Amino acid sequence: MAGINDIRLRSAITRLYSALTIRTGIVFTQTSIAKPGARDSALIIDVHAPSPAIPSRGEDETYTLAITPEQTVLRAPTTTGALRGLQTIIQLVRQDAGGFSFPPPSRLTIAPVFPGAAS
């Protein structure tokens, strides 16, 4: 995790691992959070600024996911964007005949359909 250190984000990461474990049956654990600047993790989360405790109209909820076979990088300008991105990661995991898979390498930039709808 790079950028800010936010309890909501840490809690969401724990929920991500729990959801992936439930969804796949594979036990995902987080033994430590990498120091900022570490680039060898399977999941990198880079958040530039904290969000207000309560979402507000017009808050920036955008995020970018860059997915490769080795790594997933989530970048967001705010905590809220990162929270939305973590939920997308959970939704992208698919089950098929060979087990569980993630989409092929791709880059997604997501912005809310209705900016300001959070309030």
Secondary structure, 3 states (H helix, E strand, C coil): CEECCCHHHHHHHHHHHHHHHHHHCCCCCCCCCCCCCCCCCCEEEEEEECCCCCCCCCCCCCEEEEECCCCEEEEEEEHHHHHHHHHHHHHHCEEECCEEECCCCEEEEECCCCCCCCC
